[in-house]
Amino acid sequence: MGLFTSIPVKALLGLGFLSLLTGCTGDVVDLDSPAHQQLLENDRLEQIQYEGQMIRLDLTTALDRAVEMNLDARVAALDMVVKDGNLTMKELEVLPQVKSSRTTMIRSDLGASSSRSIQSGLQSLEPSQSSDRRRMVGEMQVSWNLLDAGLALAETYRLQDESAITRERYVKVVQNIERDVYAAYWRAWEYQQTKTQTANIIASSNRQIENLSKAIDKNLLSSDEGSQKISELNDRQKTLREMDQILSSADIELKALLSYPQSVTLELKAPPSVRSDIQALLAGKISNQEWSALKSRPELREEVLNKNIAIKSVREEIFKTFPGAQLLFSYNNDSNSFLQEKQWSNFSFGLTQNILNVLTLPMRFQAAKDKEKQADAHRQALEAALLAQVHLGRQSLEQSLILCRDAERSAVNVANRAYAKTQKSKTGFAAGGEAVLAKLDSQIGTMARAAACTNMHDSYAALINSLGRHIDHQTLMVAEMNASPVQLPQSGGQHGQ
């Protein structure tokens, strides 16, 4: 019992503090437990606040929110934080190690001892006590291994490059998010502009199909002629539905990219025109754009950092061959009343060498040099791929711009023909079925224009991404303020762009 009561109060306080820290680390979550359910519910709290809401967005706001709230961007940002934390911990390893200890030593009996003569084998000294039954021993020790400190310093330089790599990866994630959001926004906006008209025209064509079927049943229309007209309407409906389905998926994609629940309704403002930027890109020198990609693409910058890491790894292998120098200084105290000096200091200096490190240096050195060559090969292969992406991206943008313009002209022409058919139908010079068919063709032309022009904007975002640039939010804000509403060709009148 006396042993327990003699434990210092400070030790109990220390154990209590450690228990408190352990409690702050959080609880383990068992799968399929209430805690697991609560964890998933907490993850959805951010989205639940938007459930069922109407949210108005412009393109600039969508891009800003995507970078801020997108889960991939959050993960990349946390990767940077973790890597920077590892770098800080490695920098601390360069400093000397400082250790402190305070020990209470208690014996159950007297620590008495005696001596025996080597010559006679008889006890030469009666048993005597040289230490107290209860004593306090303390030590403050400072040690510094110069080789370990040098290697830790070399590793900090390598970790600085690894930390820079996580930043480049974050930049790439942001660029990819901007590209995806930009393209999805254009498709979702086009869908919002066309979905009502598409639904109305499909409903109108369904009524026309019902009228044709009734006319066939009443022998007012021959079966061959009626079936042919119904088939034409069905074909147009199928084409229109397929086009509508392609654009409708962009609404789901955009909500996911913006971390909104699918139950919200997005009301999108007209995105600004970037035709002038597209013309400037296509008019620019391809050689300048190649250099822009080589200098700015995060993937290639990462490969340069990987080469630096490989070079520093070679240096680390050389450092490991050096002998280690150990410096040790300690201050000691002992409450033993039998000691003449209760406080004293120690200092030691030693050299150690791992022979295996010396023998294996050629192999480790060659392995590190091979990694350096591998980094060069990766970078050169990536350079060729990136340059090809720039050329392909520029070619795709040029072709998609032409297709968008052609589709715009075609949509206007088809809309004008549908308007003429509608007017003739109203005056009795054309059958109602022909007017419905013309409206279907007009809406198909409008959807084809939407698909072609959204592909152009997708190609624009892809080329910006290939050049290692960000989509300029400031330019978009200015364009949005100066933008005029985009006129879409309608089947009910003569509208052009």
DAKA-V430395 format. One record per run of one state. SS is the DSSP state (2 for helix, 1 for strand, 0 for the rest). FROM is the first residue (numbers start at 1). TO is the last residue. If there is no record, write none. Layout:
BEGIN
ss=SS from=FROM to=TO
ss=SS from=FROM to=TO
END
This chain:
BEGIN
ss=0 from=1 to=1
ss=2 from=2 to=5
ss=0 from=6 to=8
ss=2 from=9 to=23
ss=0 from=24 to=33
ss=2 from=34 to=43
ss=0 from=44 to=44
ss=2 from=45 to=48
ss=0 from=49 to=53
ss=1 from=54 to=57
ss=0 from=58 to=58
ss=2 from=59 to=69
ss=0 from=70 to=70
ss=2 from=71 to=92
ss=0 from=93 to=96
ss=1 from=97 to=106
ss=0 from=107 to=111
ss=1 from=112 to=116
ss=0 from=117 to=122
ss=1 from=123 to=129
ss=0 from=130 to=133
ss=1 from=134 to=145
ss=2 from=146 to=217
ss=0 from=218 to=222
ss=2 from=223 to=257
ss=0 from=258 to=264
ss=1 from=265 to=268
ss=0 from=269 to=274
ss=2 from=275 to=283
ss=0 from=284 to=285
ss=2 from=286 to=296
ss=0 from=297 to=297
ss=2 from=298 to=319
ss=0 from=320 to=323
ss=1 from=324 to=334
ss=0 from=335 to=342
ss=1 from=343 to=352
ss=0 from=353 to=354
ss=2 from=355 to=359
ss=0 from=360 to=360
ss=2 from=361 to=427
ss=0 from=428 to=431
ss=2 from=432 to=466
ss=0 from=467 to=472
ss=2 from=473 to=482
ss=0 from=483 to=497
END
